[in-house]
Every structure is written in C-alpha cells, then in structure tokens.
Amino acid sequence: MRVADMDWRMVEDWVRADDRAVLPLGSTEQHAGLSLLTDTILAERVAVEAAEPLGVPVFPAVPFGLAPIFQAFPGSMTLRVETLCALLRDLLDSLKRSGFRRIVLVNGHSGNAPAGAMADEWMMDNPDCRVRVHDWWRAPRTFSKVLETDPVASHANWMENYPWTRLPSTPADGSKRMVDLDLLKTLASFEARTLLEDGSFGGRTQRPDAEMLAIWHIAVEETREILDRW
C-alpha cells in the first residue's frame, strides 16, 4: 500500500501487527530517449505492485542517487556517496522510530551500490532490525528472463523501455553498437557524453511490450516473494 494513501493512524495500526516496510531507491539521470526518472519510476512501481496484495506500506521512492558520470547531460542529478548514505541512515532511523523493523530497499539504480554497505553498518548499530537491498532488475529469475529475451541488456536501452518510462518523443526501435564500458568508467562526465552521444550504452532501443511485460511479471513476483518470506 502506498504511504500516500495512508494517514499516521493507519501506519500506527499496521506496525502493531507487522513491522515490514518498503523504501524504493531511484535516480534522476539521463536515459537517452526515456524519462529522466526511469530508475525511480521502475523501482517504485515494482515495489507497489509487489507489496499491494500483502498490504505492506511502500514509502515514496528516493528520486536521487549516485550518477556522477552523467553530469554533462542536462537534468541529471547526483548525490555524493556520503550524502546518499547519510540520507538513507536518517530515513532508516525514522522508519525504526515509526515501529518498522524489517525494511526492503527496492533499488532501481546500479550506482546506488553503496547503500548495501550502509545498510550493513546500520544493522550493526541496530541489531533488532533487518534491512535488505533488492536490485529488482538483476534478481536471479528476473535477470535470467532478461538474458533469455536479449543478452544485450544495458542502461537506457530496451531493458528499461517500458510503457511507463517511454515518452511521446522516445525513438522507435533501433540499434546501437555497445560502448566500451571499461573505458566509460575511466572518463570524466564531459568525455562520457561524447562517447555515449544519445546516452544509451548500446543495443536495441525497444522490444515488444509483450516481452517486457513478461519480464515485469517475474520481477513483481520475485520482489513479492522477498516481502512474503519476511
């Protein structure tokens, strides 16, 4: 259940019987012809659809993450590592004060990897709580389905092109040679923009929606299983 549809009394009632909650993590960054909020949209949507049958509260997605390499693309926002970790620590503290003890961070952006180490540290200081970071798109069954569909799956290509991340201006299906990702990691942001051109790492722009929805169905189920096991 979206916290946007709850008042504080409903949260208080929930934690009397159950201490689970979900906090999606996203990013605001270039995704070629897709929405700048692609990572945020996908993380929040998969979290909401997974949690809905269980009634688990889903908090609004954190829309900013670590995206320094994309700073030459207008509209891309980034936090520093220490800022992201401090922000998440404060949010976890708040969730604990509300009565939540089992928290799933549904992450939609690979750049947010430091959140995992921060969660481990936080649990060290809060041994009565459990936090799990769930990178929804590369969970085992979901990523297996991705590779089965098309092994060239990467940033801002077909893998993130869903009806709800696509824009009226999003280009139709096309193809681009994959960039050298090892080289990309060594570049300053202005050099990364030159290498990436439109922003995609390469591969096809789009695949049929039926294929994408098949992947999405598995992703929602796999995320729900994590919540349900807890």
C-alpha angles and dihedrals in degrees: 000000000000113000085221086072094050136075124212093265091057090053090049090051091048096053091051088070106019134025101197124119138164128221115185119211122207143154140231106226144123116291099177105247095352128090118292086231095054095123092047095046093050096045094050095043096049089047094050095046092047095047099040099085090047095048092230112158115248117202122212113280118260098242098200130068142146112312108141095144091063098052093111088063110084114243095027112127129195140186126207116251092250091049093052092048093047091048094050092045090054091048093049090049089053092048090051092050088054090056102262116138104164112056129176117201103205101203124201101177127067091207089068091072093123087069088078095059091044090053090052091052092047092053089050087060093038105041092169091065135070126207126186124190109211117192093200099197095053099041107131103260094035094051091044088057090047092054091044089054096046126338091208094080119148150127116330095352130108092302091073097033105107127151088257096051096041121099130207086251095049109124119247120252113310139143137241132185113255114256123232100269094191089056092045091059090060097052134099114239095260090051090048090055090052091050096044098041100181092023101251118122089221142266128092120341096217143005128197114291091235089063092046093050090051089057091044093053090056092046092053092047093048092049091048091052090058091053093043094051089055 
